[in-house]
Amino acid sequence: MLESTFVIKNNELCLIGSDVARGGMREAGMFFRDTRVLSSFELKINTQDCDILSVRQVGDQEIVRNLANPTLPMGDIELRPHGLAIEQRARLDTGLSIDLELTNFTPIPVGVQLDVVVGSDFRDIFSVRGMPSADPAIPQQPDLENLERVRLLTRHDTQPESELAITASPLPHDVSGSVRTSEDGAPEAFVSIAYDLSLEPHGLTVVHLDLTPRVAGDEPVPFGSFATNEGFDAKLQVETGDDSFDAFIARCDRDLALLYTSFPDGMMTAAGIPWFISPFGRDSLIVALQTMHVYPERSAATLRTLAALQGNKEDRFREEEPGKILHEMRYGHMARSHQIPHTPYFGSIDSTPLFVMTFAEHMRWYPDDPLYDDVVPNVKRALQWIRRSQESSGDGLLRFGGVAQDFAHISQQGWKDSGDSLHFANGDEVTGPIALVEVQGYAFAAFSWLAGVVERRGDGVWAKELVALAEDVRTIIEERFWLEDAGFYAQALDGIGIPVDAISSNPGHLLFCGVPTPERAALVATRLCADDMLCPWGVRTLSSSMATYNPMSYHNGSSWPHDSSLAMAGMTRYGHEDLAHDIANRLVATSRFDPDRRLDELYCGFADHPGAGPVRYPVSCRPQAWAAGAGLLAHRILAGIEPGSGSG
């Protein structure tokens, strides 16, 4: 099953096929709480693999596969291929429910052995991604005492066991199992469930299996179990007369509904499948900003969840500080055993100002929401963190050190978080502490946007203080980041204040935040749409004229839909609707090359070859939240929707 192409999800439970994973079978499987609870699933007839005829996805929680027998030697005769049909329906709920329907389309009775082989390596998702676990949970010999409910298990000295319980109906004729070594060298517990079947001509039989995972004592909770489905359903109705555009928006809307998740610590939008089904600060906040005009309940839930997990103390391992907003939360074995700092991990420089920005924007759209009184104490603590960080840098900027401690800690703590994402125009490396230009823009917007909210609520004194803080940040940005010769902003300042003169997409976020003067905004907008920065799929992360440009890299020339969408929204803010609409139309056009009308997390930034379509980045997440959010933000911009416009 896992060799096919699909991705289905039900709340925290997700099942992906190998082609979606992009890296072959290594990444495929069923995941729950950052644990791969199903790593292999095989169907065999008389010990031979079945032929796959088709795979189709039914909604977001079910797949249907049609299979048939290969040539089968059967004593003195040989059963020709495709005389036996197998329809396999797999649906996610509290676990994975599988129906196998076998039909004999031959004119003779047929007796066969059907083997269902189920395996689990119970690996932490960080281990699956390539980080070795120093103290892994070890798969054990399967529990076969009760053939009505066999179990695959792990053991660890200090951590609760995880398991995959398997029930089969009717009762199988034989069940066996052991621990084997998987293709990538990891131990995998498996069971083989065997049926001896006799099928009359045109006869049919059905086998049903339920695979129910348990991780650290918890089982999955499906969407349907909640008292209200508020936020979980896709509800945007768009009818423009352009079927292609409408299908694109509908796909983005469904992807966002699919990714909206109830985690143990609260509800928010997961960042993407397969790697990021967990609470993220930056990603979830940007999605809230992109989609607030349609889903206020999601932005409110995101703010409440992040407020509940706000930093309270100094913890160097987790990079926690009082008032700071998390970067990433994980629930797998490596987090529970403190091999990684994600409990939660606070290693981002931008989540905290983005938290304040999102709160302010939510209150701009929904001024009567009781969220204000509930979350404003957390907003004040976030502002205190911003101010302390600005003061500790010595120059009023938000900076990060730029040195990773190990695999699990991030060296580049802006959204371009790959280790090679920041260089001078000539290719020289940048040493920290680093001040990214867009992060200073977020600080400006945190102060400025919140000032507008509190002033409308009658707190003129606080509003005046916030405006003054915002103007201080604006002055620093304009004086220290502006490159006069280039007519553009530097990507960052290095540790001694030298501007990083690479031409990048980062200043597009300044337009979104409202930092530049109209004159400089016009120069930035035009520069972002020049041939070296704009490709058919959106804005490139780095100009093709830079020394480190590589269209196949993660952040040095690729094109990210969410990045393009923020630049697009910023252009609209400054009245450059023609440029903004051009970028929006590029995103829509990109989706036309995908049969599902889905936007990937990112694309390689190659120029267009007519009719060829974008070159996909090999391990891009799809669906991915802020890529889908880019579609809804494009819809808002093209439709001209603003608070009080009557269009939302």
Order of alpha helices (4+ residues) and beta strands (2+ residues): beta-beta-alpha-beta-beta-beta-beta-beta-beta-beta-beta-beta-beta-beta-alpha-beta-beta-beta-beta-beta-beta-alpha-beta-beta-alpha-alpha-alpha-alpha-alpha-beta-alpha-alpha-beta-beta-beta-beta-alpha-alpha-beta-beta-alpha-alpha-alpha
